[in-house]
Amino acid sequence: MARADELARVATLAVFAAGLAFPFLASGYHLYQGAETLIYAIALLGLNLLTGFNGQISLGHGAFFAIGAYGTAVLATKAGLPYWAAIPLASVICFVAGFLFGFPALRFGGLYLALATFALAVATPQILAFKGFEAWTGGFQGILLTKPKPPFGLKLSADQWLYLICFFSAAALFWAARNLTTGRVGRALIAIRDHPIAAETMGVNAALYKTSCFGVSALYAGVAGGLSAIAVGFVSPESFGLALSLSFLVGVVIGGLASLGGVIFGAVFIEFVPNLADQLSMSFGESAKALPGAIYGVLLILAMAGAPSGAAGALRAIASRTLGALGFR
Amino acid sequence: MNEFLHQLASGLALGGVYAIMALALVMIYQATQLVNFAQGEMAMFSTYFAWKLMDTGWPYWGAFAATVVVSFLGGLAIERLVVRPFAKAPVLSSIIVFIGLALIFNALAGWLYGYSVVTVDTPFSGRPWFGNVYMSAHESGAVLVSLAVLALVYAFFRFTPLGLAMRAAAQNPTSSRLVGIRVGWMLALGWGLAAAIGAIAGMMAAPIVYLDPNMMGGVLLYAFAGAVLGGIDNPFGAAFGGFAVGVLENLIGAYVVGAETKLSVALAIIIGVLVWRPSGLFGRRLVARV
C-alpha cells in the first residue's frame, strides 16, 4: 500500500507543478480559462465537503458563490477595500450565511433540504437585483471592478497575477480540505452521512458538525465567488442563477462524490463543456446552446447508474488495477 | 380596492396552476417519498408539444387531449426506463437523477423548438365571463380547469377500483402486493398521471407566463411552496397550498417586495413552513422511529 500512497503523493506534486508552470506557458484567454477552472474547483471543493462527505444535498450553492462575489464587489467599490481584504471578509460573511442556513437545514433532512436550496438558487438573481439594495448592488446593471495589479513591481502581467492568486488560494484550500477530511472531523462528517444515529451514539455532535460543515462549504463557495468577481471584473444578477448551482452539482458528481482530487476533473468539465458548445453553436446555429444541458443531464443519470464515484473513482480503479498487474500492492 | 381585487383574482388564476402542479408532485411523493424536480420541465415539454400541434392546424381541444394522452404515456415510459432502476438508491441519487431529467428536457425543448418566447393560444377568449371584471376570460377558464382537474382526480382515487389500488400501493406496498396489486405498475401509472396533470398545468400557465424552455422554473418553485405549505403528503392540502401561494405571491409581489422579486416569496414560504411547521398546514406529523 505504501507504494500506492507514494504514487498519489507524486501525482499531487505533479499536478501542483503543472498548475504553477501554466501561467508562464499559456497566455491570454487560456490563462483566464485556467483561472476560472481553479475558481470552479474551489467552489466544487466546498460543495463536495457538504454533499460528498457530509451527505447534505445543496442545489443552491450558486447563492453562496453570489454572496462571495457581491460581497467582494461591494466591499471593494463602496468601502474601498483592496481585494486581498475584501475576499476574505466576504468569505466570512458567506460562512455566517451558510451557518445560519444550516440551522433550519438541520430539521429538513435530505429531500426538504433539496427543496429549500432549490428555492434559494431560483430566487437568488431576483434578490440580487432587488430595488431596495440597488444603492449597493447596482440592480440589474451590476458592479464593475478593476483587475488587481501585481504587487512589489513583480514582472507579471495582470492575467498571470490573477491566475496565481487563484492558484495559491486553491492550493491552500485543497490543503485545508484534505486535513479537514482525513482527521477526526472528516470521520465525524462521514459517520453522520452514513449513519446519523450511530454517529450521535458515539458522541458526535451532529447538529454542530452539520451546521459548521454548511458554513465551511459556503465559505469555500464564497472564496470562489470573490475570486470570480475580480477575475471577470464584473458582477451581475443574471450570472448567479439556477444554472450555476446545477453546474456545481454536475461538477461534483462527474468528479466524484467525496473525492477531493475529483473536483479538478469536475471543474475542467464544467469549464470546457459550455465553451465547446459555444464553439459548436458558431457552426451549427442556436440549437447547439442545448448541448451543455443535454450532456450534463445524460451524464448525471449515467454517473448515478454506472459510476457513483465519478471520474476520480474510475481513475482510481484503473490505477489500482494497473498497479496490481505490475506487482505493486 | 379595485386594484387589490384584480391582484387577488389573477393570483387565484395562477394559484390554480400551482395547485394542480402541487397535486402532481404529491402524487409521486405519496408513493415514493420523493419530489420530482423534473416535473416542471416535463410540463414545459408537454406544452411545447401542444403548441406544435396547434401550429400545424389542430383545433385547441384536440391538441389538448392529444397532449394529455402523450404526456401520460411519456410519464409512464420515464418511470419504467429511467426512474425504476433507482428505486432502491439513496435520496441523493434520486434527486440527482431528477435534476438530470430536468436538464435533458430543458435542452431537448431548446434544441427542438428554439429559445425564443412563443405565445400559446387559449381556448377561453373574448369577453370576461359572468360579468367578472376582475379576471380575463382565460384566467376564469384556468381556474375552472384547475378545479375540474382536482375534482376528477378526487373522483378517480375515491370511486374507481384502480384509484383504490393505487392508493393501497402507495400506502402499503407489501400488503398490496400480497393481495395481487401490481405495485410497480401502480407507481408507473402515478408517474403517467402526474405527467398528464403537469401538462394541463403547463397549457393553462402558458398564455399567462408565455412559453419558453425556462417557463416552468418559477411555476415549479411556487408549486413546491404550495405543496410544502399545505402538507406534502396531503393532496388537498397541497392544492389549497397552491391557491394560497398564488394569491400570496401576487399580493406580496404587488404591495410589499415588488413584482421583480416575487420568487423570494416562494423561498420565504418554503423556509418559513419548514422551520415553524414542517408538516405543513394539513400534513400528517411524522414520528420517526429510531
Interface residues (C-beta under 8 A of the other chain):
Chain A: T51 G55 I57 L59 P104 R107 F108 G110 L111 Y112 A114 L115 A116 F118 A119 L120 V122 A123 Q126 I127 A129 F130 K131 I197 L242 L246 L249 V253 E286 S287 K289 A290 L291 P292 G293 A294 Y296 G297 V298 L299 L300 I301 A303 M304 A305 P308
Chain B: Q33 L34 V35 F37 V82 P85 F86 A89 V91 L92 S93 I95 I96 V97 I99 G100 L101 A102 L103 I104 F105 N106 A107 L108 G110 W111 G114 Y115 G217 G218 L221 F224 A225 V228 V257 G258 E260 T261 K262 L263 S264 A266 L267 I270 I271 L274 V275 P278 V290
